[in-house]
C-alpha cells in the first residue's frame, strides 16, 4: 500500500491489528528511500520518521535499500510503483 502526504512531514505508523510483518519504505519528495524499517505483526509500537512524503508498505524484502528511488508509472487507469537501485535497475 502506498501512502502519500501532501507535503513532507513527520509521520508514525504502527502494526497493531496487522497479521504479518511488513517493511515500511519512507521516501522524500523525490521518492528517494530515506529509511527502511521492519514492522512486526501486531506490534503497537510507533514506527517514526521525519521529512516523509511517501510511505510504501511491502512484504519483507532485503533487495531495497536506503538511497534507492521510486518511480510512479501512470497509464491513466493503473498506477505502478517501481523502486530503482542507484544504477537505475529495478
N, C-alpha and C positions, 0 to 999 in steps of 0.2 A: 504494500500500500504506500502511496506517495502522499505526503502532507506538504502543503505549500503555504507559506506565510506571505502576507502582503509586503513585508519588508523584513530584513534580517532582525532577529530578536533572540533573547534568551529563552530557552524552552526547557521543559522537562516532561518526560514520559514515564510510564510505569507499565509493568507487565501483569498487574493484578487481573485475574479472570482471563488471561491468555494461556492456553493449554500447551504451548510449545515454545521452545527457545527461538528467538529471532535476533538477527543482527540489525542494529539501527545505524544507518549511514546519515550523518549530519553533514549537510552541504551548505556552502555560502551562496551568494547571489550569482556567482559564475558557475555554479553547480560543481565546484571542486569539493571533494570529500575532505572535511576538516577534522572529522573524527569518526571512528567506528567503535561502537560499544555493543556488547552482548547483553541482551535482555533475557533473563531467566524466567521460565514459565512460572506463572502465578506469584511472582515477586512484586510486592507493593513498593519496594524501594525506588525512589525517583532516580531517573537517569537524566542528567542535566548537561546542557551545552550552551555556549554563548555564540551570538552572531550567526544564527541559523536561518536560512531562507527555505530550505527543503529538508525533509526527513524521509528516507526511504527505508521501509521495513522489508527485510529479505530473509530467506532461510539462511541459517548459519553457513558462511562461505568465507574461506580464507584467501580467495583469489582477488578480493577487492581490498585496496589499501588506501590509507590517508595519502592524499595527493592525486589520486585518480579523479577524473572528471566525468560528469554525467552529460548526456546528450538526449534531448527530448525530440523525437520524431513525431510529426503531426500530419496525418493524412486526412484530416477533417472528420473522420469517423472513429479514429482509434489513435490513442497516444501510446508510444513505445518509449520507455526509458532505457538507455544503454549506459553502462559505466565504461569509460575509456581509460586504459592504462596510460601512463605518461608518454609512451611511444605511439599512442593513438589506436592501439589494438583493443578489441573488445573481449 
